[in-house]
Amino acid sequence: MNEALVTWWTQVGDHVNAIETAAGAISTAGEAEDIPAMYAACSQYHDGVAGLQGHMPPPDPPFATKLQAALSDYDVSMHFCVEGTNDISPEEMQHALKFLQSGNASMQEASRVLSRDLGRPVEIG
């Protein structure tokens, strides 16, 4: 399984990088209170999640379970984020934050499982 997992992880690297880049852009836009940049970053994040979702499941069931939980929360979060930036809705942005935090917790768990199964430290997000 380790070799198959390494191959899978290599194939999804661009999507993981897109998510990480978008996460930084969301943070920067939030600090600057730049609504158009926030909208763009949320859309980019959503696209990265959708791209990674297209490669599911990985060949490691425990990792797949944790990763899918994170991706599901991220997907919902980014829908709220996009709508919240369109409508300038604090309520939708609060929902986005709630799901983003939940997704981050699941992603941390996925990262621990992946690190264990690959036999080397891996950080996602």
N, C-alpha and C positions, 0 to 999 in steps of 0.2 A: 504494500500500500504506500510506503514512503516514496518510492520512485514515481508512482502515479500522482501522488499528492504534490510532489515537487513540480511535475510537469503541469498540473492543473494550476498551481499557484503562479507559475511563470506565465501561463496564458492569460491570467486575469490581472496581471500587474498594471496594465494601462488603466483599467477601470478603477482599481484601488487607488492609483495615483490621482485620477480625476476626482474621486471622492475626497481625498485628502486635500487637494488643491482647492476644491470648492469649499471645504470646511474652513480653510484659512480665509477665503474670500468672504464667506458669510460673517466671520468674526470681524474682519476689517470693515465691511460695510455696516455692520451693527454698531461698531464703535464710532464710525463717522456719521451714523444716522442717514446713510445714503440709500434711499429706498430703491432707485433703479438698479444700483449695484447689488443690493440684497436680492432683488427679483432675479437678476442674471445668475448670481451665485447659487440660489436655490434651484433654478432650472438646471444649471450645470451639475449640481449635486444629484438631482433626480435622474439626469441622464446617466451619470456614473453608476448609480444604484441599478438602473434598468439594464445597463450593459453587463454588470456583474451578475444580475439575476438571470441573464441569458446563458450563463455558464453553470448554473446550479443543476444538480447538486455536485459538490466536490466528492472525491472518492474516499471520504472519511465521514461516516455517519455522525459521530459525536460533534465534529466540527461543523458539519452541514446543518445540524439542528440549531446550534448557537448562531451561526452566520445567517441562516434564514430568519431567525427571530430579529436580528439586527436589521437586515434588509427590509423586512416588513415594516418595522417601526420607522426606519428612514424614509421609506416610500410615503407613508402617511404623513410624516413630518414635513416632507418637502411639498406635498400637496397643500397642506395648511400654510406653509411658508409662501408659496407662490400666490395663493389666494389672499393671504394676509397682506402681502405687498401690493397686490392689485387693488384691494379694497381699503388699504391703510387701516386694517382691523387689528387692534391690540389683542382681542380675544383669540383670533385665529393664530396670531403669532405666539400667544401663550400655549395654545394647543401644539403648535409646531415645536416649541421648546420642550414640552412634556414628552412628546414622542422621540425627539432627538436625544434627550437624556436617557430614555429607556433603550433606544438603539445603541447608544454609546456603552451602556452597561452590558448589553448582550455582546457587543463587539469586543469588549475587554475579555469577556469569558471565551469568546471564539478565539481570540488571540492567544490566550493561555492554552487552549486545547491544541491549536495549530503548533505552537512552540513545542509543546510536549511531544506531539506526533511527528514533527520534523526533526526533533532532537536539537533544535537551536532556537534562540530567542527570535521572535517575530512580533513586531508591533503593527497593528492595523489601526489606522485612524488617529 
